[in-house]
Amino acid sequence: MARMAPPDDEINCIQNGLADDTEAFATLVKQHQKMVLALAFRMTGSLEDAEDLAQETFLRAYRQRDSFRGESKFSTWLCQITVNLSLNWRARENRRSEVHSKWAENVMVEKNAGDEFPDELSRRVQKALDRLPAKQRAAIVLTIYENCSHAEAAKLLNCMEATISWRVFAARQKLKRRLKGISHEQL
Amino acid sequence: MNNSELEAILKKARTPERPEEFFETFPQQIARQLNRAGRPSRHIERRWFPRLAWGLATAICILVAFAIGHWRGQIETKTAASNDILQNVKFVQETLAMFPNQVRAIVRDNHGLNLILSNNGNVPASPPIYVRVCDGENCSSCVTFSGQEVQIAGQKLTVLSDGRGGIILEGKQFVWSNDLPSGMGGHLKIEAKNLNSITL
């Protein structure tokens, strides 16, 4: 994900989409929906929740469109909204599962049972990501999948760069242990 | 496993795929929701409108209740004054007839009716004057004549009449006139009138 200011044609497109025209905004949704959905899925591990979060991301983006000043790419701004919504979702989910731990576990199993991963490696990686603490997962998702630098991820997550570096380091150690058995043939 | 190997594994992992129909309908779904929810400014207006309406309704209710209370209070005061036995012409006539030129005042206060008589029957014949004085909730009234001094509602008053309907009450610290009823009476509510229909 490049962090430069958006080019003029993208600015025009965004300006039209963020004007009070919901149909034009739908065009922007079309351009970014796959990225947002994938990001939300990496953060939640559930397709159902990822769809809800993606929907919420776009609705929020439209409602808060005045706060987009064009200093970063539109996709970066969407990315920030998605990750923050996902972190809040995770906090809510954790609180709920504390109260209904057994029930919640069953629900998660049921929810994920229907998710069809394209292959075993994808399933294992997502399972390993799911087990990471939410903030470490956000750091990994942004730096690995969204190609953010540590400084950019720090800006998106509103924390210090050193904090991101530490979270990435800690997350890598855990992921290496959990994904140890994956052979090179599988890659 | 080193960092680049881990990165390769992570990047190889793909997310579950959604059918193309999903991505075709998703943007329309968002647009529909936005249209249904309305624009943010309208959203805020809608959220504020019921609060504003309730606030206004409450304020109007309070004002109406206050107005009714005030109006009833006035009515009650007026009713109390009009129910005063001292305004009963027959009663006053009979009392004055019983003690000719002797009645200085008939006073009605918390203790009931008091007849104040002169010892030597030198009260000049003149039209009786009805006076009512209220100090807050405490009201007293009297029927007296011009030039008489009466004690009423804790006030010592000299009642004067000019014969043309003008009445002046002179207290220790104030002077009240029915030409300027709202002035000079201080915190007291005063009402005075000639009972002209009574002839002695």
Chai-1 contact restraints between the chains, C-beta under 6 A:
chainA,res_idxA,chainB,res_idxB,connection_type,confidence,min_distance_angstrom,max_distance_angstrom,comment,restraint_id
A,T22,B,A31,contact,1.0,0.0,6.0,A-B,restraint_1
A,T22,B,L34,contact,1.0,0.0,6.0,A-B,restraint_2
A,T22,B,N35,contact,1.0,0.0,6.0,A-B,restraint_3
A,E23,B,A31,contact,1.0,0.0,6.0,A-B,restraint_4
A,A26,B,P27,contact,1.0,0.0,6.0,A-B,restraint_5
A,A26,B,A31,contact,1.0,0.0,6.0,A-B,restraint_6
A,V29,B,P27,contact,1.0,0.0,6.0,A-B,restraint_7
A,V29,B,I30,contact,1.0,0.0,6.0,A-B,restraint_8
A,K30,B,P27,contact,1.0,0.0,6.0,A-B,restraint_9
A,Q33,B,F23,contact,1.0,0.0,6.0,A-B,restraint_10
A,Q33,B,F26,contact,1.0,0.0,6.0,A-B,restraint_11
A,A38,B,T15,contact,1.0,0.0,6.0,A-B,restraint_12
A,F41,B,T15,contact,1.0,0.0,6.0,A-B,restraint_13
A,L47,B,P16,contact,1.0,0.0,6.0,A-B,restraint_14
A,F58,B,I30,contact,1.0,0.0,6.0,A-B,restraint_15
A,Y62,B,L34,contact,1.0,0.0,6.0,A-B,restraint_16
A,R63,B,P40,contact,1.0,0.0,6.0,A-B,restraint_17
A,D115,B,P16,contact,1.0,0.0,6.0,A-B,restraint_18
A,E116,B,P16,contact,1.0,0.0,6.0,A-B,restraint_19
A,F117,B,P16,contact,1.0,0.0,6.0,A-B,restraint_20
A,P118,B,R14,contact,1.0,0.0,6.0,A-B,restraint_21
A,L121,B,K12,contact,1.0,0.0,6.0,A-B,restraint_22
A,L121,B,A13,contact,1.0,0.0,6.0,A-B,restraint_23
A,S122,B,A13,contact,1.0,0.0,6.0,A-B,restraint_24
A,S122,B,R14,contact,1.0,0.0,6.0,A-B,restraint_25
A,V125,B,L10,contact,1.0,0.0,6.0,A-B,restraint_26
A,V125,B,A13,contact,1.0,0.0,6.0,A-B,restraint_27
A,I144,B,L10,contact,1.0,0.0,6.0,A-B,restraint_28
A,R172,B,L6,contact,1.0,0.0,6.0,A-B,restraint_29
A,L175,B,L6,contact,1.0,0.0,6.0,A-B,restraint_30
A,K176,B,M1,contact,1.0,0.0,6.0,A-B,restraint_31
A,K176,B,L6,contact,1.0,0.0,6.0,A-B,restraint_32
A,L179,B,I9,contact,1.0,0.0,6.0,A-B,restraint_33
A,I182,B,I9,contact,1.0,0.0,6.0,A-B,restraint_34
A,L187,B,A8,contact,1.0,0.0,6.0,A-B,restraint_35
A,L187,B,K12,contact,1.0,0.0,6.0,A-B,restraint_36
